[in-house]
Amino acid sequence: SYSYDLPLELQFQGLGIEPTLSASTDSGLSVSTTLVIETGAPGDTTAFTAEEFSFRYDRDEVSVWAGRFNPQFGAAWDQDVGVFDASASAYELTQQFGIGGSLALGFGWLSNTQLAVNAFGDQRGLSYAATVETQATRSLTLRTGVQAGLEGTGLLLGASGTIAAGEKSLAPIVEVARVDTLLVLSSGLSVAGNGLRYALMHSNTVAGSRAHSQTQITATWTL
């Protein structure tokens, strides 16, 4: 079988398209890729990259994956477009090769809980991540996690959730990231439904002697 997802994001500085393609077999093996096409201001060139390309295997309560993929946790930067200036590379961990896995816990009060870990080859400070996802109720899912570097140069703490409300879902998020001299506090709320997603994000950023804050609204349409 195969599937595709085509989100379309409009920004003041241009247009972003991120098609995701995937294919799977009955044995539990699947492959997926995410392409990123971005156009900037008039006169700028169009950027095209294969941001993700990974293999995944699912068997009962265990899943493993490997390839080039983004971490499932610590991705507030993806909703805060442009807020990090030239410091983005210190916090945005994308287009990196790594391995990961998850285990669904099926006993007692942990029966709706999943533990996931990732390890990346990038050693800039946020190379290892662990997350816990719990379905507290039928309409409420909670996620907490920590992401850190092997040499202790970076640390990220965060929490997010998904609240189902009819045909729409609400997703609050809070993250604190510290990498070298960069400190970022992000919080926001996104609303998704009927192929549309709106996100309101606010960030306070301190990079060395520079500090600034930004509030941003983005809209994404998925075909």
Buried (B, 14 or more C-beta within 10 A) or exposed (E): EEEEEBBBBEBEEBEBBBBBBBEBEEEEEBBBBBBBEBBBEEEEEEEEEEBBBBEBBBEEEEBBBBBBBBBBBBBBBBBBBEBBEEBBEBBBBBBBEBBBBBBBBEEEEEEBBBBBBBEBEBEBBBBBBBBBBBBEEEEEBBBBBBBBBEEEBBBBBBBBBBBEEEEEBBBEBBBBBBBBEBBBBBBBBBBBEEEEBEBBBBBBBBBEEEEEEBEBEBEBEBE
